[in-house]
Amino acid sequence: MAGYAFSGKQVGTFSEATYTHATDKSEWITGINLVTDDFDENQFASRPRRDYSQLTTGLFVQSNFKVNQNLHIESGLRGDYVNDYGFALLPRLSMLFKISPKLSSRIGGGMGYKAPTIFTEESERLQYRNVLAIDKDRNKLERSYGVNADINFRAKFADNKINFSFNHLFFYTRIHDPLVLRQQPSMDYLFTNVNGHFDSKGMETNVKLSYSNFKLFLGYTLTHAYLHEGNIKTENYLTPRHRLNSVLLYEVEEKWKLGLEAYYFSKQQLSDGTTGKQYWITGFMAEKLWKKFSLYINFENFTDTRQTKFDSIFTGSISDPQFRDIYAPLDGFVVNGGVKLKL
């Protein structure tokens, strides 16, 4: 944007110490951790800087317990204290049921949180222009919980020549007091914790088939994601309801790798009230391997899918553009290759 610049220095650290005690049927892990996140903005104008400093200290304990051959339980409890935002208690539980040698199921759930910062998809879309700083006296932690359950099936057919695996997952996530960016009468953008919740629910199916040197991966994801604010229900931006993943791989061990992939994204809601178009992305890769090195080439997005071909990416003039949401590739067809050396 003309006459506007944004830059700064962000430094983060993570430290952890753990103690583990294991027996034949159980394993216990306890520990402490320290996380820091500091941002110092370079000031180019008279507007207030958006510096922040976060310090998180935590204690945790987790256990893995084999009740019997058919039931395994994983549990955990951690407590984090985030300076300026308070304490968060985070339990979690996961149970693995081995129904048969071919069939299993896992059920689990837990709680989480996220400390507020200016770095979100919404503020990035605006390139942080006119975005006001986080206010520790106004903003608070986003607190969440989620549950999931899946079913897994593995089998071999045709005299063990065909390997088949199937996984189907159901999920639900709920975020209380979600942090959103709202435009003010002054035309500035202010981060606000909504008095409501955001939830995402859906399912995901993955299938894997292998025969000889061929492997086929297929996946489908269905997602319903909405922001609930009072009696108002708004579909979440930039979240395609339907996604398809498909990869076909041909591999001769230590000789060749060939891969063909295709990904589908359905229509998705955009922040300006419009709806993004559906699209496909395709790719192809090849790699020739020798004992000490290999040669590879990638044809990424070889159908040249670009948002600029079927939708606009900004409104206004070239000298003062107002950027819209980017939901599809911008760089189009890309070819790259190289050499891998084994030392």
C-alpha atoms as a printed R data frame, in Angstrom:
    type eleno elety resid chain resno       x       y       z
1   ATOM     1    CA   MET     A     1   0.000   0.000   0.000
2   ATOM     2    CA   ALA     A     2   1.285   3.418  -0.913
3   ATOM     3    CA   GLY     A     3   2.897   5.272   1.974
4   ATOM     4    CA   TYR     A     4   2.453   2.424   4.421
5   ATOM     5    CA   ALA     A     5   4.959   0.012   5.950
6   ATOM     6    CA   PHE     A     6   4.833  -2.587   8.704
7   ATOM     7    CA   SER     A     7   7.792  -4.384  10.243
8   ATOM     8    CA   GLY     A     8   9.091  -5.492  13.594
9   ATOM     9    CA   LYS     A     9  11.041  -8.120  15.491
10  ATOM    10    CA   GLN     A    10   9.395 -11.138  17.063
11  ATOM    11    CA   VAL     A    11  11.282 -13.517  19.346
12  ATOM    12    CA   GLY     A    12   9.836 -16.673  20.893
13  ATOM    13    CA   THR     A    13  11.345 -19.301  23.191
14  ATOM    14    CA   PHE     A    14  10.219 -22.651  24.554
15  ATOM    15    CA   SER     A    15  11.795 -24.557  27.450
16  ATOM    16    CA   GLU     A    16  10.638 -27.779  29.071
17  ATOM    17    CA   ALA     A    17  11.846 -30.251  31.685
18  ATOM    18    CA   THR     A    18  10.199 -33.648  32.207
19  ATOM    19    CA   TYR     A    19  10.448 -36.714  34.411
20  ATOM    20    CA   THR     A    20   9.216 -40.136  33.204
21  ATOM    21    CA   HIS     A    21   8.373 -43.235  35.201
22  ATOM    22    CA   ALA     A    22   7.331 -46.396  33.343
23  ATOM    23    CA   THR     A    23   6.126 -49.875  34.286
24  ATOM    24    CA   ASP     A    24   4.846 -52.776  32.229
25  ATOM    25    CA   LYS     A    25   1.322 -51.389  32.133
26  ATOM    26    CA   SER     A    26   1.691 -47.665  32.637
27  ATOM    27    CA   GLU     A    27   3.829 -44.628  31.938
28  ATOM    28    CA   TRP     A    28   3.759 -41.349  33.880
29  ATOM    29    CA   ILE     A    29   5.270 -38.087  32.678
30  ATOM    30    CA   THR     A    30   5.434 -34.910  34.747
31  ATOM    31    CA   GLY     A    31   7.048 -31.651  33.797
32  ATOM    32    CA   ILE     A    32   7.280 -27.897  33.773
33  ATOM    33    CA   ASN     A    33   7.551 -25.493  30.846
34  ATOM    34    CA   LEU     A    34   8.281 -21.873  30.084
35  ATOM    35    CA   VAL     A    35   7.148 -20.108  26.884
36  ATOM    36    CA   THR     A    36   7.901 -16.511  25.871
37  ATOM    37    CA   ASP     A    37   6.655 -14.415  22.946
38  ATOM    38    CA   ASP     A    38   7.914 -10.859  22.472
39  ATOM    39    CA   PHE     A    39   7.169  -8.450  19.606
40  ATOM    40    CA   ASP     A    40   8.728  -5.025  19.040
41  ATOM    41    CA   GLU     A    41   7.306  -2.997  16.168
42  ATOM    42    CA   ASN     A    42   9.384  -0.569  14.133
43  ATOM    43    CA   GLN     A    43   7.553   2.736  14.235
44  ATOM    44    CA   PHE     A    44   7.119   4.496  10.869
45  ATOM    45    CA   ALA     A    45   4.334   6.915  11.797
46  ATOM    46    CA   SER     A    46   2.849   8.679  14.809
47  ATOM    47    CA   ARG     A    47   0.419   5.830  15.540
48  ATOM    48    CA   PRO     A    48   1.007   3.891  18.794
49  ATOM    49    CA   ARG     A    49   3.252   0.838  18.499
50  ATOM    50    CA   ARG     A    50   1.701  -2.599  18.919
51  ATOM    51    CA   ASP     A    51   4.421  -4.172  21.051
52  ATOM    52    CA   TYR     A    52   3.585  -6.981  23.429
53  ATOM    53    CA   SER     A    53   5.348  -9.424  25.737
54  ATOM    54    CA   GLN     A    54   3.832 -12.735  26.833
55  ATOM    55    CA   LEU     A    55   5.230 -15.115  29.445
56  ATOM    56    CA   THR     A    56   3.596 -18.495  30.047
57  ATOM    57    CA   THR     A    57   4.586 -20.894  32.832
58  ATOM    58    CA   GLY     A    58   3.055 -24.321  33.173
59  ATOM    59    CA   LEU     A    59   2.958 -27.608  35.066
60  ATOM    60    CA   PHE     A    60   1.683 -30.848  33.571
61  ATOM    61    CA   VAL     A    61   1.201 -34.544  34.240
62  ATOM    62    CA   GLN     A    62   0.134 -37.209  31.780
63  ATOM    63    CA   SER     A    63  -0.269 -40.968  31.860
64  ATOM    64    CA   ASN     A    64  -0.559 -43.841  29.417
65  ATOM    65    CA   PHE     A    65  -2.266 -46.897  30.898
66  ATOM    66    CA   LYS     A    66  -2.874 -50.329  29.348
67  ATOM    67    CA   VAL     A    67  -6.012 -51.609  31.071
68  ATOM    68    CA   ASN     A    68  -5.802 -54.799  28.984
69  ATOM    69    CA   GLN     A    69  -4.965 -55.853  25.439
70  ATOM    70    CA   ASN     A    70  -8.150 -54.230  24.117
71  ATOM    71    CA   LEU     A    71  -8.235 -50.942  26.030
72  ATOM    72    CA   HIS     A    72  -5.562 -48.246  26.325
73  ATOM    73    CA   ILE     A    73  -6.180 -44.954  28.139
74  ATOM    74    CA   GLU     A    74  -4.203 -41.733  27.747
75  ATOM    75    CA   SER     A    75  -4.943 -38.862  30.120
76  ATOM    76    CA   GLY     A    76  -3.364 -35.587  31.054
77  ATOM    77    CA   LEU     A    77  -3.757 -32.428  33.085
78  ATOM    78    CA   ARG     A    78  -1.828 -29.215  32.700
79  ATOM    79    CA   GLY     A    79  -2.111 -25.775  34.222
80  ATOM    80    CA   ASP     A    80  -0.740 -22.687  32.482
81  ATOM    81    CA   TYR     A    81  -0.427 -19.165  33.822
82  ATOM    82    CA   VAL     A    82  -0.231 -16.458  31.153
83  ATOM    83    CA   ASN     A    83   0.914 -13.070  32.372
84  ATOM    84    CA   ASP     A    84  -1.839 -10.432  32.099
85  ATOM    85    CA   TYR     A    85  -4.468 -13.053  31.201
86  ATOM    86    CA   GLY     A    86  -4.587 -15.470  34.094
87  ATOM    87    CA   PHE     A    87  -4.727 -19.215  34.656
88  ATOM    88    CA   ALA     A    88  -5.950 -21.986  32.340
89  ATOM    89    CA   LEU     A    89  -6.635 -25.562  33.455
90  ATOM    90    CA   LEU     A    90  -6.436 -28.068  30.598
91  ATOM    91    CA   PRO     A    91  -7.573 -31.675  31.094
92  ATOM    92    CA   ARG     A    92  -7.602 -34.250  28.264
93  ATOM    93    CA   LEU     A    93  -8.625 -37.893  27.886
94  ATOM    94    CA   SER     A    94  -8.281 -40.420  25.066
95  ATOM    95    CA   MET     A    95  -9.362 -44.083  24.980
96  ATOM    96    CA   LEU     A    96  -8.296 -46.620  22.366
97  ATOM    97    CA   PHE     A    97 -10.531 -49.664  21.887
98  ATOM    98    CA   LYS     A    98  -9.055 -52.612  19.965
99  ATOM    99    CA   ILE     A    99 -12.245 -54.357  18.925
100 ATOM   100    CA   SER     A   100 -10.490 -56.966  16.776
101 ATOM   101    CA   PRO     A   101  -7.116 -57.334  15.021
102 ATOM   102    CA   LYS     A   102  -8.613 -55.437  12.063
103 ATOM   103    CA   LEU     A   103 -10.935 -52.997  13.802
104 ATOM   104    CA   SER     A   104 -10.243 -50.295  16.401
105 ATOM   105    CA   SER     A   105 -11.748 -47.060  17.629
106 ATOM   106    CA   ARG     A   106 -10.484 -44.021  19.528
107 ATOM   107    CA   ILE     A   107 -12.576 -41.536  21.524
108 ATOM   108    CA   GLY     A   108 -11.081 -38.427  23.069
109 ATOM   109    CA   GLY     A   109 -11.479 -34.863  24.156
110 ATOM   110    CA   GLY     A   110  -9.736 -31.991  25.858
111 ATOM   111    CA   MET     A   111  -9.577 -28.282  26.569
112 ATOM   112    CA   GLY     A   112  -7.298 -25.543  25.259
113 ATOM   113    CA   TYR     A   113  -6.744 -21.801  25.041
114 ATOM   114    CA   LYS     A   114  -5.075 -19.129  22.918
115 ATOM   115    CA   ALA     A   115  -3.600 -15.858  24.140
116 ATOM   116    CA   PRO     A   116  -4.534 -12.795  22.052
117 ATOM   117    CA   THR     A   117  -2.011 -11.234  19.639
118 ATOM   118    CA   ILE     A   118  -2.313  -8.992  16.589
119 ATOM   119    CA   PHE     A   119  -1.199 -11.834  14.310
120 ATOM   120    CA   THR     A   120  -4.396 -13.325  12.891
121 ATOM   121    CA   GLU     A   121  -5.644 -14.111   9.386
122 ATOM   122    CA   GLU     A   122  -7.939 -11.077   9.541
123 ATOM   123    CA   SER     A   123  -5.186  -8.600  10.446
124 ATOM   124    CA   GLU     A   124  -2.778 -10.164   7.935
125 ATOM   125    CA   ARG     A   125  -5.328  -9.630   5.170
126 ATOM   126    CA   LEU     A   126  -5.277  -5.903   6.065
127 ATOM   127    CA   GLN     A   127  -1.459  -5.970   6.229
128 ATOM   128    CA   TYR     A   128  -1.956  -4.665   9.820
129 ATOM   129    CA   ARG     A   129  -2.959  -1.243   8.488
130 ATOM   130    CA   ASN     A   130  -5.149   0.677  10.984
131 ATOM   131    CA   VAL     A   131  -5.209  -2.385  13.265
132 ATOM   132    CA   LEU     A   132  -5.098  -1.300  16.900
133 ATOM   133    CA   ALA     A   133  -3.001  -3.018  19.546
134 ATOM   134    CA   ILE     A   134  -4.208  -5.779  21.818
135 ATOM   135    CA   ASP     A   135  -5.380  -4.361  25.155
136 ATOM   136    CA   LYS     A   136  -4.754  -6.617  28.166
137 ATOM   137    CA   ASP     A   137  -7.493  -4.781  30.094
138 ATOM   138    CA   ARG     A   138 -10.084  -5.387  27.350
139 ATOM   139    CA   ASN     A   139  -9.047  -8.628  25.686
140 ATOM   140    CA   LYS     A   140  -8.859 -12.093  27.273
141 ATOM   141    CA   LEU     A   141  -7.965 -15.680  26.510
142 ATOM   142    CA   GLU     A   142  -9.908 -17.651  23.940
143 ATOM   143    CA   ARG     A   143 -10.892 -20.853  25.715
144 ATOM   144    CA   SER     A   144 -11.844 -23.982  23.823
145 ATOM   145    CA   TYR     A   145 -12.788 -27.604  24.140
146 ATOM   146    CA   GLY     A   146 -13.108 -30.363  21.605
147 ATOM   147    CA   VAL     A   147 -14.186 -33.980  21.255
148 ATOM   148    CA   ASN     A   148 -13.567 -36.544  18.530
149 ATOM   149    CA   ALA     A   149 -14.254 -40.182  17.760
150 ATOM   150    CA   ASP     A   150 -12.982 -42.367  14.953
151 ATOM   151    CA   ILE     A   151 -13.183 -45.883  13.567
152 ATOM   152    CA   ASN     A   152 -10.219 -47.648  11.938
153 ATOM   153    CA   PHE     A   153 -10.259 -50.743   9.752
154 ATOM   154    CA   ARG     A   154  -7.285 -52.546   8.183
155 ATOM   155    CA   ALA     A   155  -7.374 -55.635   5.977
156 ATOM   156    CA   LYS     A   156  -5.605 -57.510   3.195
157 ATOM   157    CA   PHE     A   157  -7.225 -59.056   0.131
158 ATOM   158    CA   ALA     A   158  -6.326 -61.129  -2.938
159 ATOM   159    CA   ASP     A   159  -3.847 -63.376  -1.143
160 ATOM   160    CA   ASN     A   160  -2.392 -60.396   0.757
161 ATOM   161    CA   LYS     A   161  -1.584 -58.553  -2.489
162 ATOM   162    CA   ILE     A   162  -3.939 -55.662  -1.750
163 ATOM   163    CA   ASN     A   163  -3.622 -53.672   1.490
164 ATOM   164    CA   PHE     A   164  -6.647 -51.635   2.515
165 ATOM   165    CA   SER     A   165  -7.079 -49.192   5.384
166 ATOM   166    CA   PHE     A   166 -10.047 -46.996   6.287
167 ATOM   167    CA   ASN     A   167 -10.402 -44.228   8.884
168 ATOM   168    CA   HIS     A   168 -13.543 -42.209   9.593
169 ATOM   169    CA   LEU     A   169 -13.405 -39.361  12.116
170 ATOM   170    CA   PHE     A   170 -16.121 -37.215  13.714
171 ATOM   171    CA   PHE     A   171 -15.045 -33.964  15.408
172 ATOM   172    CA   TYR     A   172 -16.498 -31.020  17.299
173 ATOM   173    CA   THR     A   173 -14.658 -27.928  18.570
174 ATOM   174    CA   ARG     A   174 -16.094 -24.983  20.489
175 ATOM   175    CA   ILE     A   175 -14.283 -21.695  21.268
176 ATOM   176    CA   HIS     A   176 -15.660 -19.345  23.899
177 ATOM   177    CA   ASP     A   177 -15.048 -15.583  23.711
178 ATOM   178    CA   PRO     A   178 -13.437 -15.813  20.231
179 ATOM   179    CA   LEU     A   179 -11.207 -12.917  19.220
180 ATOM   180    CA   VAL     A   180 -12.477 -11.084  16.122
181 ATOM   181    CA   LEU     A   181 -11.453  -7.896  14.325
182 ATOM   182    CA   ARG     A   182 -14.150  -5.228  14.052
183 ATOM   183    CA   GLN     A   183 -14.020  -1.948  12.170
184 ATOM   184    CA   GLN     A   184 -14.755   1.123  14.298
185 ATOM   185    CA   PRO     A   185 -16.429   4.459  13.284
186 ATOM   186    CA   SER     A   186 -12.897   5.943  13.221
187 ATOM   187    CA   MET     A   187 -12.090   3.385  10.428
188 ATOM   188    CA   ASP     A   188  -9.582   1.706  12.746
189 ATOM   189    CA   TYR     A   189  -9.838  -2.029  13.413
190 ATOM   190    CA   LEU     A   190 -10.209  -3.210  17.002
191 ATOM   191    CA   PHE     A   191  -9.718  -6.722  18.381
192 ATOM   192    CA   THR     A   192 -12.755  -7.733  20.423
193 ATOM   193    CA   ASN     A   193 -13.654 -10.898  22.319
194 ATOM   194    CA   VAL     A   194 -17.135 -11.737  21.102
195 ATOM   195    CA   ASN     A   195 -19.743 -12.421  23.772
196 ATOM   196    CA   GLY     A   196 -20.595 -15.763  22.237
197 ATOM   197    CA   HIS     A   197 -18.842 -18.762  20.774
198 ATOM   198    CA   PHE     A   198 -17.419 -20.251  17.602
199 ATOM   199    CA   ASP     A   199 -17.968 -23.903  16.784
200 ATOM   200    CA   SER     A   200 -16.702 -26.256  14.117
201 ATOM   201    CA   LYS     A   201 -18.105 -29.721  13.526
202 ATOM   202    CA   GLY     A   202 -17.824 -32.285  10.801
203 ATOM   203    CA   MET     A   203 -16.222 -35.489   9.706
204 ATOM   204    CA   GLU     A   204 -13.181 -36.711   7.805
205 ATOM   205    CA   THR     A   205 -12.743 -39.940   5.844
206 ATOM   206    CA   ASN     A   206  -9.396 -41.327   4.655
207 ATOM   207    CA   VAL     A   207  -8.843 -44.438   2.533
208 ATOM   208    CA   LYS     A   208  -5.527 -46.031   1.544
209 ATOM   209    CA   LEU     A   209  -5.117 -48.781  -1.055
210 ATOM   210    CA   SER     A   210  -1.824 -50.371  -2.065
211 ATOM   211    CA   TYR     A   211  -1.081 -52.997  -4.706
212 ATOM   212    CA   SER     A   212   2.390 -53.949  -5.870
213 ATOM   213    CA   ASN     A   213   4.233 -50.649  -6.449
214 ATOM   214    CA   PHE     A   214   1.077 -48.510  -6.472
215 ATOM   215    CA   LYS     A   215  -0.469 -46.618  -3.552
216 ATOM   216    CA   LEU     A   216  -3.702 -44.629  -3.668
217 ATOM   217    CA   PHE     A   217  -4.729 -42.145  -0.961
218 ATOM   218    CA   LEU     A   218  -8.244 -40.662  -0.909
219 ATOM   219    CA   GLY     A   219  -9.643 -38.217   1.620
220 ATOM   220    CA   TYR     A   220 -12.800 -36.186   2.165
221 ATOM   221    CA   THR     A   221 -13.504 -33.533   4.816
222 ATOM   222    CA   LEU     A   222 -16.873 -31.990   5.667
223 ATOM   223    CA   THR     A   223 -16.783 -28.903   7.898
224 ATOM   224    CA   HIS     A   224 -19.549 -26.711   9.328
225 ATOM   225    CA   ALA     A   225 -18.026 -23.700  11.103
226 ATOM   226    CA   TYR     A   226 -20.079 -20.821  12.519
227 ATOM   227    CA   LEU     A   227 -19.735 -17.813  14.804
228 ATOM   228    CA   HIS     A   228 -22.613 -17.496  17.292
229 ATOM   229    CA   GLU     A   229 -23.162 -14.017  18.717
230 ATOM   230    CA   GLY     A   230 -26.464 -13.704  20.537
231 ATOM   231    CA   ASN     A   231 -29.154 -14.776  18.074
232 ATOM   232    CA   ILE     A   232 -26.886 -14.106  15.086
233 ATOM   233    CA   LYS     A   233 -25.207 -17.063  13.377
234 ATOM   234    CA   THR     A   234 -22.478 -16.287  10.824
235 ATOM   235    CA   GLU     A   235 -20.607 -18.807   8.699
236 ATOM   236    CA   ASN     A   236 -16.859 -18.724   9.325
237 ATOM   237    CA   TYR     A   237 -14.796 -17.043   6.637
238 ATOM   238    CA   LEU     A   238 -12.350 -18.932   4.420
239 ATOM   239    CA   THR     A   239 -13.573 -22.376   5.449
240 ATOM   240    CA   PRO     A   240 -14.600 -24.600   2.524
241 ATOM   241    CA   ARG     A   241 -17.416 -26.930   3.508
242 ATOM   242    CA   HIS     A   242 -16.136 -29.723   1.280
243 ATOM   243    CA   ARG     A   243 -12.549 -30.782   0.608
244 ATOM   244    CA   LEU     A   244 -11.235 -33.707  -1.419
245 ATOM   245    CA   ASN     A   245  -7.658 -35.036  -1.371
246 ATOM   246    CA   SER     A   246  -6.335 -37.659  -3.776
247 ATOM   247    CA   VAL     A   247  -2.790 -38.906  -4.330
248 ATOM   248    CA   LEU     A   248  -1.625 -41.739  -6.589
249 ATOM   249    CA   LEU     A   249   1.956 -42.887  -5.970
250 ATOM   250    CA   TYR     A   250   4.116 -45.322  -7.944
251 ATOM   251    CA   GLU     A   251   7.295 -46.346  -6.140
252 ATOM   252    CA   VAL     A   252  10.063 -48.789  -6.967
253 ATOM   253    CA   GLU     A   253  12.232 -48.958  -3.855
254 ATOM   254    CA   GLU     A   254  15.552 -47.164  -4.287
255 ATOM   255    CA   LYS     A   255  14.828 -46.581  -7.998
256 ATOM   256    CA   TRP     A   256  11.746 -44.479  -8.870
257 ATOM   257    CA   LYS     A   257   9.041 -42.349  -7.298
258 ATOM   258    CA   LEU     A   258   6.170 -40.935  -9.357
259 ATOM   259    CA   GLY     A   259   3.240 -39.087  -7.830
260 ATOM   260    CA   LEU     A   260   0.040 -37.518  -9.129
261 ATOM   261    CA   GLU     A   261  -2.167 -35.450  -6.811
262 ATOM   262    CA   ALA     A   262  -5.416 -33.493  -7.004
263 ATOM   263    CA   TYR     A   263  -7.171 -31.391  -4.352
264 ATOM   264    CA   TYR     A   264 -10.672 -29.916  -4.470
265 ATOM   265    CA   PHE     A   265 -11.943 -26.924  -2.462
266 ATOM   266    CA   SER     A   266 -15.642 -26.042  -2.463
267 ATOM   267    CA   LYS     A   267 -17.131 -22.560  -2.273
268 ATOM   268    CA   GLN     A   268 -16.356 -20.617   0.907
269 ATOM   269    CA   GLN     A   269 -17.681 -17.535   2.614
270 ATOM   270    CA   LEU     A   270 -15.533 -14.378   2.352
271 ATOM   271    CA   SER     A   271 -15.288 -11.531   4.839
272 ATOM   272    CA   ASP     A   272 -16.787  -8.965   2.418
273 ATOM   273    CA   GLY     A   273 -20.063 -10.886   2.213
274 ATOM   274    CA   THR     A   274 -19.373 -12.561  -1.129
275 ATOM   275    CA   THR     A   275 -18.718 -16.247  -1.823
276 ATOM   276    CA   GLY     A   276 -15.448 -17.592  -3.196
277 ATOM   277    CA   LYS     A   277 -15.434 -19.911  -6.205
278 ATOM   278    CA   GLN     A   278 -14.765 -23.645  -6.056
279 ATOM   279    CA   TYR     A   279 -11.490 -24.867  -7.560
280 ATOM   280    CA   TRP     A   280  -9.057 -27.774  -8.074
281 ATOM   281    CA   ILE     A   281  -5.281 -27.886  -7.586
282 ATOM   282    CA   THR     A   282  -3.214 -30.589  -9.282
283 ATOM   283    CA   GLY     A   283   0.428 -31.637  -9.125
284 ATOM   284    CA   PHE     A   284   2.901 -34.189 -10.440
285 ATOM   285    CA   MET     A   285   6.318 -35.214  -9.149
286 ATOM   286    CA   ALA     A   286   9.042 -37.579 -10.294
287 ATOM   287    CA   GLU     A   287  12.241 -38.709  -8.599
288 ATOM   288    CA   LYS     A   288  15.003 -40.988  -9.864
289 ATOM   289    CA   LEU     A   289  17.108 -42.529  -7.102
290 ATOM   290    CA   TRP     A   290  20.642 -43.892  -7.062
291 ATOM   291    CA   LYS     A   291  22.712 -45.118  -4.153
292 ATOM   292    CA   LYS     A   292  24.287 -41.781  -3.225
293 ATOM   293    CA   PHE     A   293  22.012 -39.195  -4.839
294 ATOM   294    CA   SER     A   294  18.703 -38.621  -6.580
295 ATOM   295    CA   LEU     A   295  17.180 -36.209  -9.098
296 ATOM   296    CA   TYR     A   296  13.651 -34.847  -8.677
297 ATOM   297    CA   ILE     A   297  11.248 -32.519 -10.471
298 ATOM   298    CA   ASN     A   298   7.890 -31.111  -9.326
299 ATOM   299    CA   PHE     A   299   5.112 -29.759 -11.533
300 ATOM   300    CA   GLU     A   300   3.044 -27.865  -8.993
301 ATOM   301    CA   ASN     A   301  -0.433 -26.659  -9.940
302 ATOM   302    CA   PHE     A   302   0.098 -27.702 -13.568
303 ATOM   303    CA   THR     A   303  -3.525 -26.785 -14.440
304 ATOM   304    CA   ASP     A   304  -2.548 -23.182 -13.561
305 ATOM   305    CA   THR     A   305  -5.316 -22.567 -11.029
306 ATOM   306    CA   ARG     A   306  -5.142 -18.919  -9.936
307 ATOM   307    CA   GLN     A   307  -7.624 -16.709  -8.116
308 ATOM   308    CA   THR     A   308  -6.860 -13.900 -10.563
309 ATOM   309    CA   LYS     A   309  -8.221 -16.078 -13.404
310 ATOM   310    CA   PHE     A   310 -11.713 -16.470 -11.924
311 ATOM   311    CA   ASP     A   311 -12.058 -13.814  -9.197
312 ATOM   312    CA   SER     A   312 -10.605 -10.451  -8.143
313 ATOM   313    CA   ILE     A   313  -8.100  -9.985  -5.340
314 ATOM   314    CA   PHE     A   314  -8.629  -6.257  -4.688
315 ATOM   315    CA   THR     A   315 -11.030  -3.388  -5.168
316 ATOM   316    CA   GLY     A   316 -10.256   0.302  -5.662
317 ATOM   317    CA   SER     A   317  -7.336   1.712  -7.611
318 ATOM   318    CA   ILE     A   318  -3.881   0.286  -8.224
319 ATOM   319    CA   SER     A   319  -2.335   3.123  -6.190
320 ATOM   320    CA   ASP     A   320  -4.667   2.542  -3.224
321 ATOM   321    CA   PRO     A   321  -5.973  -1.030  -3.382
322 ATOM   322    CA   GLN     A   322  -8.347  -2.588  -0.864
323 ATOM   323    CA   PHE     A   323  -7.324  -6.234  -0.764
324 ATOM   324    CA   ARG     A   324  -9.940  -8.983  -0.664
325 ATOM   325    CA   ASP     A   325  -9.540 -12.400   0.935
326 ATOM   326    CA   ILE     A   326  -7.022 -14.696  -0.749
327 ATOM   327    CA   TYR     A   327  -8.570 -18.169  -0.843
328 ATOM   328    CA   ALA     A   328  -6.892 -19.738  -3.906
329 ATOM   329    CA   PRO     A   329  -3.310 -19.816  -5.285
330 ATOM   330    CA   LEU     A   330  -1.853 -16.680  -6.832
331 ATOM   331    CA   ASP     A   331   1.403 -17.989  -8.326
332 ATOM   332    CA   GLY     A   332  -0.115 -20.506 -10.775
333 ATOM   333    CA   PHE     A   333   1.905 -23.226 -12.494
334 ATOM   334    CA   VAL     A   334   5.335 -23.687 -10.877
335 ATOM   335    CA   VAL     A   335   8.137 -26.070 -11.872
336 ATOM   336    CA   ASN     A   336  11.048 -26.829  -9.570
337 ATOM   337    CA   GLY     A   337  13.663 -29.526  -9.366
338 ATOM   338    CA   GLY     A   338  16.905 -30.384  -7.714
339 ATOM   339    CA   VAL     A   339  19.428 -32.912  -6.495
340 ATOM   340    CA   LYS     A   340  19.424 -34.817  -3.178
341 ATOM   341    CA   LEU     A   341  22.743 -36.086  -1.862
342 ATOM   342    CA   LYS     A   342  23.159 -38.883   0.698
343 ATOM   343    CA   LEU     A   343  26.254 -38.288   2.786
